[in-house]
Each structure stands twice: as C-alpha cells, then as structure tokens.
Amino acid sequence: MRQTKALMLIVMAAAMLAEGCSRTTGPERHDVRGTVTFRGQPVPSGTITFEPDLSMANSGPVSVIPITEGAYDSLELSRPGPLAGPLVIRIAGFPAPDPGVEIQPPLFPEYRTTVELTATKSITELNFEVPERSRRRRASRP
C-alpha cells in the first residue's frame, strides 16, 4: 500500500513536471507571412522587422524576418513571429545578391509604417507596397 502511494506520487509529480515543461513562457507570438513590393515588383532581398509600438503601450520582443524574392514567412524561422497588438514595421530592401559586388546600395531608404496585429490562431497575411517616395533620391550633377 505504501509503495502504491509512493508510486502514485512519483507519477503525479512527473505528469505535473511534463505539463509545466510543455508550456511556453512569455507573451504569445503569431505567425505572419506576406509579400513586399516596390514599384510594383517583388523586393529581391531584405528584412521586415516587427517591433511592438511603445507609443501605444505595447512592449515585448522584436521579430526580424528575411525577405526573399518579395516574400516573407515567419514559419520558415526557428524562432516565433511577432506579438499581437500595435506594431511598428520597418522594411529594408536590396537588389538580388550579386557575387561580384561586395556591398549593394539599398533599393530605398528604410520604410516605416504601423499595423495592428490581432490575436489569432491562424496565420496572418500582411502585404506591403513600399511607396515610391521611399526611393533614395540621387544627387543631381552640375
């Protein structure tokens, strides 16, 4: 009888420990995917950054997702996507990688916008068109 109680206590402790280990800590993160275009064309490479909007009392970790051939997808990362709530989006875009060129200038200055990401269990699709005004202006020659 005593062994049975001890065995039950061990089994219950193991179950509680396993349940506690399976829970994730911290705020719930969400999966996002979408496209990024500039001048109507997919942005060849770059990054899209999701930052909690501190001015709207949203805080937490930042999520940076690579852009490849105009598309991004947080499911392709080994880390989770952004938090829900008001977010600041920063987009950096570059030409397609060229092995012969070490450093390529960006297609446009970093573009910033805001979005409200609602809590959802499904994947959220967010598509962005970087406006022409974000294009880097070339210096005029005399």
Secondary structure, DSSP 8 states (H G I E B T S, - for coil): -HHHHHHHHHHHHHHHHHHHHHS--SS-B--EEEEEEETTEE--EEEEEEEE-GGGT--S--EEEEEETTEEEGGGSSS---BSEEEEEEEEEE----TT-S----SSS-EEEEEEE---SS-EE--EEE-GGGS-------
